[in-house]
Amino acid sequence: MTTRADAPASLWRHTEFLKLWSGQTISVFGSAITFLALPLTAVTVLNATPAQMGLLNAAQMLPFLMVSLFAGAWIDRNRRRPIMLLADVGRGILLGLIPLSLWLGWLRMEILYALVFAIGVLTVFFDVAYYAFLPALVQREHLVEGNSKLELSNSVAAIGAPGLAGWLIQTFTSPIALIIDAASFLVSALMLGWIKAAEPKPKPRAEGSENLLKEIREGLGIIFGNR
């Protein structure tokens, strides 16, 4: 099993990192496509009103405000790769439920709000986990390079994904585009599952929500106390 000590000097030859990078790139593209495909689906299929679109956008963004601090502290106590795998599989399933419920005639805006919020929660856990997983995969001197490559994927997705989402919707219709998005998350999960590197077990910590909240407060103290 691969360890950081066995890793090549260059990340371009680091097989395990390339698997992570590929999975993360597919995942962020899927997230970026979904971010545009879902509102377009609401407008073109469900005839959403401006107020409903505002609620849908809030459902997409609220998880980042509500869950991020908890996710960071909780992920710090657990192995990251299983979390990323579950997040990708969960997003693929939830996203696939949207076109399925549409074809069955069950899709309503209320259902879309709930699914979008759940997908957003899983996205928060994935995003936090993959940054935390990188130090377990590459040597310390490659952390800057690794983070740069991961951020490159985010930047490319932010630029290219909206155009790709528009093309998918125009070419295949919104439900098919969402199915393709769902498949992208499952492919990302396969790439992550292919990683053979051993992830160290996190150090044991005291259990209980009080300790978790204490860690969140300590983290915020470091951020706001460091000029």
C-alpha positions as a Markdown table, in Angstrom:
| # | Residue | x | y | z |
|---|---|---|---|---|
| 1 | Met | 0.0 | 0.0 | 0.0 |
| 2 | Thr | 1.3 | 3.4 | -1.0 |
| 3 | Thr | 2.5 | 5.9 | 1.7 |
| 4 | Arg | 3.7 | 9.4 | 1.5 |
| 5 | Ala | 7.3 | 8.2 | 1.9 |
| 6 | Asp | 6.9 | 6.0 | -1.2 |
| 7 | Ala | 5.6 | 9.0 | -3.2 |
| 8 | Pro | 7.5 | 10.2 | -6.3 |
| 9 | Ala | 9.2 | 13.6 | -6.1 |
| 10 | Ser | 6.8 | 15.2 | -8.7 |
| 11 | Leu | 3.1 | 15.2 | -8.2 |
| 12 | Trp | 2.7 | 14.7 | -12.0 |
| 13 | Arg | 4.1 | 11.2 | -11.3 |
| 14 | His | 2.2 | 10.7 | -8.0 |
| 15 | Thr | -0.4 | 8.2 | -9.0 |
| 16 | Glu | -2.5 | 8.5 | -5.8 |
| 17 | Phe | -2.6 | 12.3 | -6.0 |
| 18 | Leu | -3.6 | 12.2 | -9.7 |
| 19 | Lys | -6.5 | 9.9 | -8.7 |
| 20 | Leu | -7.6 | 12.5 | -6.0 |
| 21 | Trp | -7.1 | 15.4 | -8.4 |
| 22 | Ser | -9.1 | 13.6 | -11.1 |
| 23 | Gly | -11.9 | 12.8 | -8.7 |
| 24 | Gln | -12.0 | 16.3 | -7.3 |
| 25 | Thr | -12.0 | 17.9 | -10.7 |
| 26 | Ile | -14.9 | 15.8 | -11.9 |
| 27 | Ser | -16.7 | 16.5 | -8.6 |
| 28 | Val | -16.3 | 20.3 | -8.8 |
| 29 | Phe | -17.3 | 20.4 | -12.4 |
| 30 | Gly | -20.4 | 18.4 | -11.4 |
| 31 | Ser | -21.1 | 20.9 | -8.6 |
| 32 | Ala | -20.7 | 23.9 | -10.9 |
| 33 | Ile | -22.9 | 22.4 | -13.6 |
| 34 | Thr | -25.6 | 21.6 | -11.0 |
| 35 | Phe | -25.4 | 25.1 | -9.6 |
| 36 | Leu | -26.7 | 26.4 | -13.0 |
| 37 | Ala | -28.7 | 23.4 | -14.2 |
| 38 | Leu | -31.0 | 23.3 | -11.2 |
| 39 | Pro | -32.3 | 26.9 | -11.5 |
| 40 | Leu | -32.8 | 26.4 | -15.2 |
| 41 | Thr | -34.7 | 23.2 | -14.5 |
| 42 | Ala | -36.9 | 25.1 | -12.0 |
| 43 | Val | -37.6 | 27.8 | -14.6 |
| 44 | Thr | -38.1 | 25.8 | -17.7 |
| 45 | Val | -39.8 | 22.7 | -16.2 |
| 46 | Leu | -41.6 | 23.9 | -13.0 |
| 47 | Asn | -42.2 | 27.5 | -14.1 |
| 48 | Ala | -40.7 | 28.9 | -10.9 |
| 49 | Thr | -41.6 | 32.4 | -9.9 |
| 50 | Pro | -38.9 | 35.0 | -8.9 |
| 51 | Ala | -39.7 | 34.4 | -5.2 |
| 52 | Gln | -39.3 | 30.6 | -5.7 |
| 53 | Met | -36.0 | 31.1 | -7.5 |
| 54 | Gly | -34.8 | 33.2 | -4.5 |
| 55 | Leu | -35.7 | 30.4 | -2.1 |
| 56 | Leu | -34.0 | 27.9 | -4.4 |
| 57 | Asn | -30.8 | 29.9 | -4.5 |
| 58 | Ala | -30.9 | 30.3 | -0.7 |
| 59 | Ala | -31.3 | 26.5 | -0.4 |
| 60 | Gln | -28.1 | 26.1 | -2.5 |
| 61 | Met | -26.1 | 28.5 | -0.4 |
| 62 | Leu | -27.4 | 28.0 | 3.2 |
| 63 | Pro | -25.4 | 24.8 | 3.8 |
| 64 | Phe | -22.1 | 26.7 | 3.4 |
| 65 | Leu | -23.2 | 29.1 | 6.1 |
| 66 | Met | -24.9 | 26.6 | 8.4 |
| 67 | Val | -22.8 | 23.5 | 8.2 |
| 68 | Ser | -19.2 | 24.5 | 7.4 |
| 69 | Leu | -18.0 | 25.0 | 10.9 |
| 70 | Phe | -19.5 | 21.8 | 12.2 |
| 71 | Ala | -18.2 | 19.9 | 9.1 |
| 72 | Gly | -14.7 | 21.1 | 9.7 |
| 73 | Ala | -14.5 | 20.1 | 13.3 |
| 74 | Trp | -16.3 | 16.8 | 12.8 |
| 75 | Ile | -14.1 | 15.8 | 9.7 |
| 76 | Asp | -11.0 | 16.5 | 11.8 |
| 77 | Arg | -12.0 | 13.6 | 14.0 |
| 78 | Asn | -12.6 | 11.1 | 11.1 |
| 79 | Arg | -10.9 | 9.6 | 8.1 |
| 80 | Arg | -11.5 | 11.9 | 5.1 |
| 81 | Arg | -11.7 | 9.6 | 2.1 |
| 82 | Pro | -14.8 | 7.6 | 3.3 |
| 83 | Ile | -16.5 | 11.0 | 3.9 |
| 84 | Met | -15.6 | 12.1 | 0.3 |
| 85 | Leu | -16.8 | 8.8 | -1.1 |
| 86 | Leu | -20.2 | 9.0 | 0.7 |
| 87 | Ala | -20.6 | 12.7 | -0.3 |
| 88 | Asp | -20.1 | 11.9 | -4.0 |
| 89 | Val | -22.4 | 8.8 | -3.9 |
| 90 | Gly | -25.0 | 10.8 | -2.0 |
| 91 | Arg | -24.9 | 13.7 | -4.3 |
| 92 | Gly | -25.2 | 11.4 | -7.3 |
| 93 | Ile | -28.2 | 9.7 | -5.9 |
| 94 | Leu | -30.0 | 12.9 | -4.7 |
| 95 | Leu | -29.3 | 14.6 | -8.1 |
| 96 | Gly | -30.7 | 11.5 | -9.9 |
| 97 | Leu | -33.9 | 11.7 | -7.9 |
| 98 | Ile | -34.7 | 15.1 | -9.5 |
| 99 | Pro | -35.3 | 13.8 | -13.1 |
| 100 | Leu | -36.7 | 10.6 | -11.7 |
| 101 | Ser | -39.4 | 12.4 | -9.7 |
| 102 | Leu | -40.0 | 14.7 | -12.6 |
| 103 | Trp | -40.8 | 11.8 | -14.9 |
| 104 | Leu | -43.0 | 10.2 | -12.2 |
| 105 | Gly | -44.9 | 13.5 | -11.9 |
| 106 | Trp | -43.9 | 14.0 | -8.3 |
| 107 | Leu | -41.5 | 16.9 | -8.6 |
| 108 | Arg | -42.6 | 20.1 | -6.9 |
| 109 | Met | -40.6 | 23.2 | -5.8 |
| 110 | Glu | -40.8 | 22.1 | -2.1 |
| 111 | Ile | -39.1 | 18.8 | -3.1 |
| 112 | Leu | -36.5 | 20.6 | -5.1 |
| 113 | Tyr | -35.7 | 22.8 | -2.2 |
| 114 | Ala | -35.1 | 19.8 | 0.1 |
| 115 | Leu | -33.0 | 18.0 | -2.5 |
| 116 | Val | -30.9 | 21.1 | -3.3 |
| 117 | Phe | -30.3 | 21.7 | 0.4 |
| 118 | Ala | -29.2 | 18.1 | 1.0 |
| 119 | Ile | -26.9 | 18.2 | -2.0 |
| 120 | Gly | -25.4 | 21.4 | -0.7 |
| 121 | Val | -24.7 | 19.8 | 2.7 |
| 122 | Leu | -22.9 | 16.9 | 1.1 |
| 123 | Thr | -20.9 | 19.4 | -1.0 |
| 124 | Val | -19.7 | 21.2 | 2.1 |
| 125 | Phe | -18.5 | 17.9 | 3.6 |
| 126 | Phe | -16.7 | 16.9 | 0.4 |
| 127 | Asp | -15.0 | 20.3 | 0.0 |
| 128 | Val | -13.8 | 20.4 | 3.5 |
| 129 | Ala | -12.7 | 16.8 | 3.5 |
| 130 | Tyr | -10.6 | 16.8 | 0.3 |
| 131 | Tyr | -8.5 | 19.8 | 1.5 |
| 132 | Ala | -7.9 | 17.9 | 4.8 |
| 133 | Phe | -7.1 | 14.7 | 3.0 |
| 134 | Leu | -4.3 | 16.1 | 0.9 |
| 135 | Pro | -1.7 | 16.2 | 3.8 |
| 136 | Ala | -2.3 | 12.4 | 4.3 |
| 137 | Leu | -1.5 | 11.8 | 0.6 |
| 138 | Val | 1.5 | 13.9 | -0.3 |
| 139 | Gln | 4.7 | 15.0 | 1.4 |
| 140 | Arg | 4.8 | 18.3 | 3.2 |
| 141 | Glu | 7.0 | 19.9 | 0.6 |
| 142 | His | 4.3 | 19.2 | -2.0 |
| 143 | Leu | 1.3 | 20.6 | -0.2 |
| 144 | Val | 1.5 | 24.0 | -1.9 |
| 145 | Glu | 1.8 | 22.4 | -5.3 |
| 146 | Gly | -1.1 | 20.0 | -4.5 |
| 147 | Asn | -3.4 | 22.8 | -3.2 |
| 148 | Ser | -2.5 | 24.8 | -6.3 |
| 149 | Lys | -3.6 | 22.0 | -8.6 |
| 150 | Leu | -6.8 | 21.5 | -6.7 |
| 151 | Glu | -7.6 | 25.2 | -6.8 |
| 152 | Leu | -6.8 | 25.2 | -10.5 |
| 153 | Ser | -9.7 | 22.7 | -10.9 |
| 154 | Asn | -12.0 | 25.1 | -9.0 |
| 155 | Ser | -11.0 | 28.0 | -11.2 |
| 156 | Val | -11.4 | 26.1 | -14.5 |
| 157 | Ala | -14.8 | 24.7 | -13.3 |
| 158 | Ala | -16.0 | 28.2 | -12.4 |
| 159 | Ile | -15.1 | 29.4 | -15.9 |
| 160 | Gly | -16.0 | 26.4 | -18.0 |
| 161 | Ala | -18.9 | 24.7 | -16.2 |
| 162 | Pro | -21.6 | 27.3 | -16.9 |
| 163 | Gly | -21.0 | 27.1 | -20.6 |
| 164 | Leu | -20.9 | 23.3 | -20.4 |
| 165 | Ala | -24.1 | 23.3 | -18.4 |
| 166 | Gly | -25.9 | 25.5 | -20.9 |
| 167 | Trp | -24.8 | 23.2 | -23.8 |
| 168 | Leu | -25.9 | 20.1 | -21.9 |
| 169 | Ile | -29.3 | 21.6 | -21.2 |
| 170 | Gln | -29.8 | 22.9 | -24.8 |
| 171 | Thr | -28.6 | 19.7 | -26.3 |
| 172 | Phe | -30.1 | 17.0 | -24.0 |
| 173 | Thr | -32.8 | 18.9 | -22.0 |
| 174 | Ser | -32.6 | 19.7 | -18.3 |
| 175 | Pro | -33.5 | 16.2 | -16.9 |
| 176 | Ile | -30.8 | 14.5 | -19.1 |
| 177 | Ala | -28.3 | 17.1 | -18.1 |
| 178 | Leu | -29.0 | 16.4 | -14.4 |
| 179 | Ile | -28.5 | 12.7 | -15.0 |
| 180 | Ile | -25.1 | 13.4 | -16.6 |
| 181 | Asp | -24.3 | 15.5 | -13.6 |
| 182 | Ala | -25.3 | 12.7 | -11.2 |
| 183 | Ala | -23.1 | 10.3 | -13.2 |
| 184 | Ser | -20.2 | 12.7 | -12.8 |
| 185 | Phe | -20.4 | 12.4 | -9.0 |
| 186 | Leu | -20.4 | 8.6 | -9.2 |
| 187 | Val | -17.4 | 8.6 | -11.5 |
| 188 | Ser | -15.7 | 10.9 | -9.0 |
| 189 | Ala | -16.5 | 8.3 | -6.2 |
| 190 | Leu | -14.9 | 5.6 | -8.3 |
| 191 | Met | -11.7 | 7.6 | -8.7 |
| 192 | Leu | -11.5 | 8.2 | -5.0 |
| 193 | Gly | -12.2 | 4.5 | -4.3 |
| 194 | Trp | -9.3 | 3.6 | -6.5 |
| 195 | Ile | -6.9 | 5.4 | -4.2 |
| 196 | Lys | -4.7 | 2.9 | -2.4 |
| 197 | Ala | -2.8 | 5.1 | -0.1 |
| 198 | Ala | -3.2 | 4.5 | 3.6 |
| 199 | Glu | -4.8 | 7.3 | 5.5 |
| 200 | Pro | -3.6 | 7.7 | 9.1 |
| 201 | Lys | -6.3 | 7.3 | 11.7 |
| 202 | Pro | -7.1 | 10.6 | 13.4 |
| 203 | Lys | -5.9 | 11.1 | 16.9 |
| 204 | Pro | -8.6 | 10.1 | 19.5 |
| 205 | Arg | -10.4 | 13.0 | 21.0 |
| 206 | Ala | -13.0 | 13.4 | 23.7 |
| 207 | Glu | -16.5 | 12.7 | 22.6 |
| 208 | Gly | -19.5 | 14.9 | 23.0 |
| 209 | Ser | -21.0 | 18.0 | 21.3 |
| 210 | Glu | -19.6 | 20.2 | 24.0 |
| 211 | Asn | -16.0 | 19.3 | 22.9 |
| 212 | Leu | -17.0 | 19.7 | 19.3 |
| 213 | Leu | -18.3 | 23.2 | 20.0 |
| 214 | Lys | -15.1 | 24.0 | 21.9 |
| 215 | Glu | -13.0 | 23.1 | 18.9 |
| 216 | Ile | -15.1 | 25.3 | 16.7 |
| 217 | Arg | -14.7 | 28.2 | 19.1 |
| 218 | Glu | -10.9 | 27.6 | 19.2 |
| 219 | Gly | -10.7 | 27.6 | 15.4 |
| 220 | Leu | -12.7 | 30.8 | 15.2 |
| 221 | Gly | -10.4 | 32.3 | 17.8 |
| 222 | Ile | -7.3 | 31.5 | 15.8 |
| 223 | Ile | -8.8 | 33.0 | 12.6 |
| 224 | Phe | -10.1 | 36.3 | 14.2 |
| 225 | Gly | -7.1 | 36.6 | 16.5 |
| 226 | Asn | -4.4 | 36.4 | 13.8 |
| 227 | Arg | -4.0 | 39.7 | 12.0 |
